[in-house]
């Protein structure tokens, strides 16, 4: 729902900041009163740093009402609804190692490899993170591994790597995650941009990382390993926070103990109070 709201607001802002003629052509199902109200508020928002958070609340309601009418009926009668049912059926099927085709190794972590994989039924690509049971047991990391899976299940943000599937084999615990083909921020910083990033690019990355952290904090998750290696890029240059192995879920009135993270990147609150 959060991503849906962002999408609706983005497109609606585009229409409302265009001329009224364009707005009426593309959004002719909206009442004139709502259009005029949104135009006025959008104009005000461009001149203030604190626009109202419910700029498009009325328009959003009318859009939902419109989509629930003829567009939804047309969708039900189309081939796309049949395909949607097929996808939902596939989602409900049990997941195991036979669900995926495995491809090249993308990297190696502390408990095993990360490789590219493809869902046989849909052809969609993911990253498969293997946590080898022997390594997990040797390092007494059973709780840590389970914690990572549980936290990933709660995450739903375009700025944090998300969990698509999880299963286990005889030798490994397997997490199927968002595939990020663009490499990590450290690689781009030191290999592709030896002079450093320009200001606009820094602002862009900082904004997306901040939105990712904001989502985690909203879910009461403390991410404790923020560093360039853990910021991954996708095919379009957007970034996501990855590797939630050291993240922890905050409990009411329970302090977080222990010094964890990577030397050189630990927050002051960890080095000072841990």
N, C-alpha and C positions, 0 to 999 in steps of 0.2 A: 504494500500500500504506500509506503514511503517513496519508493521509486516511481510509482504511478503518479503520485502527487507532484513530484519534481517534473516529470514529463509533461503533465497537463499544464503546469504553470509556465514552463519554458515556451511551449507552443502558443499558449494563450497570450503571453507577453509579446511575442513576435507579432501576432495579429493585431493586438490592441495598440501597439506602437506604430503600426502602419496607418495609412489613411483610413478614414471611416468607410470609404467606398470599398477598399480591399477587405476590411473587417466584415462588412455586410455581405460581400460576395462569398467569402470562405466560411463565415460563421452566421449564415442567414437564419439559423434556428435559434439564435440568441435574441432576447427582447431588446428593444432600443434602449430601455432604461438601464439594463445591465451593461450594455456596450458603453453607454455614456459614462456610467459610474466607473467602470474599469479604465476607460481612457483618462478620466480625471485623476484617478488614483495612480495610474502608471506614470502620468506626467509629473505628479507630485513626487513619485518615488525616484525619478531621475535627478531630483534636486535635493534629496535628503539621504543621509547615510543610514537612516532607520525607517525604511518603508514598512507599512503594515504587513504582518505575516499572513493576513487573510484577504489580500488584494483581490484574489480571484474566487473567493468562496461562493458568491452568488453565481458566477459564470460556471464554476465547477459543477454546481448542482444542476444547472440547466443542461450542461453537456452530458452529464450522466443520464438525465431524464431522456434526452434526445437519443443517446446511444441505446438505451433500453427499449426504444420503440422499433421503428422500421429497420434501422441498421442491424439490430440484434436478430430480428425475424429473418432478414436476408442472410445473415450469417448461419442461422440454424438450417436454412434450406440450401446452403452452399456446400461444395466439396471440402471447404476449409474446416467446417464443423466436424465432418467425418474424420479428417486428418487429426484434428484436435483430440477426438476420442481415441484414435489409435495411439497418439503420444501418451495420453493419460493411462491407457492400458499398459503400454510399455513401461511407464514409470512404476507401476504397481508390481511388476514382475520381480522375483527375488534376484539379487545381484550377487554374482560370484566372479571368479577369474575368467570364466567362459563368456562373460558379458562383453569383454574388451579385447581388442587387439593391441599388443604392446609394440612400441617402436623404440626409437633411439633414446639413450640415456641423456637427460638434460642436465643432471648434476648429482652430487652426492652429499648427503647430510650425515649427521652423527649416528643415525640408526639404520641407514640404508640409502638406496638410490632413489632418484626421482626421474621418471621416464615419461615420454609422451604416450598417450593411449587413445584409442578410438572406440566408441560404443558401436558394436557390430550392427545393432538394429537401426540406429539413426545416422551413423557416420560422424557424429559430433566428437570433436577432439577435446581432451582434458590432459592434465598432468597427474600422474599416479605417483604418490609418495608412499614408499614402502618403509615400514618400521619393522625391522627384522626382530623376531621374538627373542632370539638368543642374545642379541645386543641389548635389547630392552631389559631383559632379565638380569644380564651381567651388570648393568649400571643401575639396577633397582629403579627403573623409570616407568614401571607399570602405571602408577598414578599420574605421572606426567603425560604419558601417551593418551590415557583415557581423558584427561583434562583437556588436551588439545582438541580431541574429537568433539567433546561436549561444547566447548566454546565455539568451534567452527560451525556447529549446528545452529547456534544462536545468531550468527552473523548474516546480515542481509544488506550489503552495501556495495555499490559499484566501485568503491575505493578500498575494499578489503577482499583478499582472496577468499572465495567461498567454497564450501563443501558440497559437491554434487552427489557423491555416493561414498559408502564405506562398507568394507567387507574384510574377511580374513581368510587366509590360506593356512596350510599346515605350518608354514615357516614365517609368515609375516602378517602384520596388520596393515591394511591398505586404505589410504585416503585418496579419493579421486577429487581433484581440485581444479579451479579455474586455470586454464592454460594461458601462460604469459610468455609470448614468443620474443619479446623485445629485449630480453636481458635485464640485468639489475642496474640500479642507479650508479653503483660504484664503477661498473664497467664503462658506462657512458661518460662518467665524470673524468676518469683517468685515461681512458683509451681513445674515446671519440671526441672529447672536448678538453684537450690538454690545457687550454687557456681558461677553463672554467665555463660555466653556463652564463648566458647573458641574463640580465635582470628579469626580462619578461618570462623566460623559461623557468627561472628560479621561483618566481611568483606563482606560475602555473603549477609546478610540482608541489610547492608548499601548500597551496590551496587544497589540492586533492588529498594530500597526506593529512592535512588538518581535518578535512571532512571525514576521512577514514577514522581518525582518532576520536572525533566527535561522536561518530556512530558507536564505537566501542565503549566510550564512556557512558553514552546513553543506555547501553545494555549492561552497565556496571562491570565492564571488563577493563582491567588495567594491562596495557601492553607494555612489556618491560624490555624489549630488545629492538628499539628503533635505531637503525643504522642503514647506510646506503645499500648494503648487500641484501637487505630485507625489503627493499622497495623495488618492485618489478614493473616492467613496462609491457604493455600489450602491443598489438600490431598497429594501433592508431596513435601511439605515443602517450596514452593515459597510464597512470600509475596506480598500483594497489599495494597495500601493506600485506606482507606475507609472513609465514613462519610464526604461528601463534603458540609455539611450544612452551614459551616462558610466560605467556599471558596468564592472568589469574582473575577469577571472578570475585568481585568484592561482596563481602557479607556484612550485614548490618552489625555495627559495634564490634567487628573483629578486625584488629590491625593486621596489616600485611607484613610478614617478617622475612628475613633472608636477603642476602646481597646477590642478586642475579643480574644477568645482562652481559654485555661485552665491554671489556676495559676500554676506556676512551670514549664510550658512548653512553655510559650510565648517567641517569639523571641525578641531580644533586640530592634529591630527597632519598635516593637509594644509598649513595656513598656517605651521606651525613647521618642518616637515622637508622640504617639497617644494622 
